[in-house]
Amino acid sequence: MKGDFREKFGRGLVLGGAWTVLAFLILPMVVIFPVSVTDQYYLSMPKDGISLAHYAAFFTNEIWLSATAQSVIIATCSTIFAVILGSLCAIGCWRLSTGLSESVRTFMLIPIIVPTIVQALAMYRFWIDLGIIDTYVGVILAHTLVAIPYVIITVSASLANFDLRQEQAARSLGASMPQTIRWVIVPSILPGVLSGALFAFTISFDEIVMVLFITSRAIYTLPKRIWNGIEDHLDPTIAAVATMLIAVTLALLLLDLWTRHRRQQRLRAAAAEE
Amino acid sequence: MLASQRHTYWLLIVPAVLLMLVFYIYPLIQVLWISVTEPYFGLQNYEALLSRPLLHRIWLTTLRICAITTIITVTLGYLVAYAMARVGERQRTTMMFCILLTFWLSVLIRAFAWVMLLRNGGLINSALMGLGIIDGDLPLLRNEFAVIVGMVHFMMPLAVLPIYSNMSGIDGRYVSAARGLGASPWEAFWHIHLPLSKPGLIAATILVFVFSLGFFITPAILGGGKVVMISEYIQVSFEETLRWGQATMLASSLLFAVLLTLALVARFVDLKKVFGAR
């Protein structure tokens, strides 16, 4: 069966190709780990044994620790602001759903398409006038602005599945609008809000281009530290930091998969009971 | 809805919109404005785009790298999505996991990993030397090859996700029908499956090309100052020469290039869908 063979061969080729591409994606993350436990003082594979010296260097070095703390503070604050402003905006646009509110929603997505370098330049110029260069306020404001569109997208996606009549029922039973939002709308769009928050936090925690422009000495975030480390002397501590960041990303992703899995199981169980 | 209710819902929207107008749109307009007023009013900054060979070269490098990155990423992304749509549940979850992990991981960390792999005396070079395949270091870093490797790596999830989401909605019976009517596997793919998967393919191409145009971190790190794309040159002319007229002109022209690309494709596709807003 010549055709049969060719079909199997084609299938093998596709699968092999796909896994090669995926290996290419994963490879860089896999090699960071052995380098992070090298016993050498420069970037290399371990030679005579493994060592946790580069992890110790991170946890005992004031510079790395304060950079991490600053990044966490900035990312937490910008996430809170972006989630509140973005969710309210998405709820407003969804409930009004007029041509105008639809245009407003599209307008709010502009930061997604504007190249980061252009934003960074623009903000630098304006932040000087405002006197918020190299301050927490300046960085948090910048990160909030670029995170808002992602919150709007994820929350809007959740709202698309939300039944408007629930909101109307709450209002006709005498709930005020803040009460309706707090007790009816927010709980049912929570998955969208959470994934918006995750987006916002990651965007802020990883952001480097704007930080390079709008900060100098006082604000030194983790990405800026890594950036300088790569430019200067390729310190193996970066490999340790990178490994820890990969571990955190991996843990969050597994948690997300697990909660999705649980939710699906619950839905299936509920459907079976009915 | 009552008029008063409408007002309260508008109140929810206003804070975010005001913030965006004052702290985002106004600074952008200021950049456009400076580009035609510094050092004096007129288009003289933009004339440099036509008259200065250095700027020609940088724009050409940028467009070339973007085009190559887009072609490679979309082709390989299509292959991955195609495989994902055909394998079993378990294998698909693993594949998706690899894609999502890459998607969420810090871009800086990924660029760092590639530096480690590609540099002189780095992991790839020392492995090849250890195997006796090469005698000296291959020049893998600080060139277009490195930049393209890094960019393809960064953009891959942006290509796979839209192509896969479109493909998983294609009814497999069309292809089966074509096969039943005597088409070879290749003919069935080429005449039936490929046209059906075109929307995902177009979305992926737009996303990858547009994000590549303004890309900064990966080219700056892996190009190591040897391969200068437009974003990096904006940073250089801002940081080292402080020439605001030129920096803002380049930033404006980059913004126009992105908007022009989007305007061209908007005639054929629903852009809001491409960017996940619908």
Interface residues (C-beta under 8 A of the other chain):
Chain A: G3 R6 E7 G10 R11 V14 L15 G17 A18 W19 V21 L22 F24 L25 I26 L27 P28 M29 V31 I32 V35 L43 M45 L85 G86 L88 C89 I91 G92 C93 R95 L96 S101 V104 R105 T106 F107 M108 L109 I110 P111 I112 I113 V114 P115 T116 I117 V118 Q119 L121 A122 M123 Y124 R125 F126 L141 T144 L145 I148 I153 S156 A157 M177 T202 F205 D206 I208 V209 L212 F213 P223 I226 W227 I230 L234 I238 A239 A242 L245 I246 T249 L250 L252 L253 L257
Chain B: Q5 R6 T8 Y9 W10 L11 L12 I13 P15 A16 V17 L19 M20 F23 Y24 I25 Y26 P27 L28 Q30 V31 I34 L76 G77 L79 V80 Y82 A83 M84 R86 V87 T93 M95 F97 C98 I99 L100 L101 T102 W104 L105 S106 V107 L108 I109 R110 A111 F112 A113 W114 V115 M116 L117 G122 L123 H153 M156 S184 P185 W186 V210 L213 G214 F215 F216 I217 I221 S231 I234 Q235 F238 W244 A247 T248 A251 S252 L254 L255 V258 L259 L262 K272 F275 G276 A277
